[in-house]
Amino acid sequence: MIFRDFFKNNFQFAIFQWCAVLPAKWSLLTIVLYCCLNLFVPLCFSTLTLQLTIAPWGAMLLLAGFLYFSKNETSAICSFRHLDPGCAYKVFFSVLLILLLSIICYYWSCEFFKFVGLMVDEEQPLTESLRDASLPEIIIIGITTIIFAPIGEEIVFRRMLYGLLFPLGSVKALFLTSFLFSIAHFYLVGIPGLFFLAMILQLLYLHTRNLWCPILVHVIFNALSFVSVLSNSQ
């Protein structure tokens, strides 16, 4: 009821035309290539440093190709609009909410695995890659994690994938997109936290209709995570 009322009161009747701006065939092709890139890069490169660098950079090239071949205006496709002053508190509140939910979800995920008798000694790929990384590698991974990955993921998941899944229903599209985002990171313990992260980012995007807002939240979250992991791995 809460989600249904939220969607109905904010954008239920206008969102179809808004999502229809995206060319479906190019969106689908881009998403398929994006997924293949993230799945096959780990098979081609043994080091996590290369995996975490090449996949997001390749994703940005795919998105650039999508924008090039599309007949629509870039601003209309990506929903990049001028940020009004009211977006600042929404971004700030979203970051705080995501950090809180991430901590809670991580704790209860670990407790759940202990309760069912599964020992999951799993590190984030970022933690493992930074442990023995050189300074140039740390800089490259940092740029990729903090800038390129959020931009690419927000365009693909929040804009393209949601637009393709929207005909199933706005709420179903929200949950499916968030679920796919959470499992796409291949981090078992972090799936619940990533799921709520994706939901908040999607709702923020739908509420503001401006992709800069979830990108900023994603950038801040990844930056805080990167600094935390880097400080613990050195």
Secondary structure, 3 states (H helix, E strand, C coil): CHHHHHHHHHCCCCHHHHHCCCCHHHHHHHHHHHHHHHHHHHHHCCCHHHHHHHHHHHHHHHHHHHHHHCCCCHHHHHCCCCCCCCHHHHHHHHHHHHHHHHHHHHHHHHHHHHHCCCCCCCCCHHHHHHHCCCHHHHHHHHHHHHHHHHHHHHHHHHHHHHHHHHHHCHHHHHHHHHHHHHHCCCCCCCHHHHHHHHHHHHHHHHHHCCCHHHHHHHHHHHHHHHHHHHHHHC
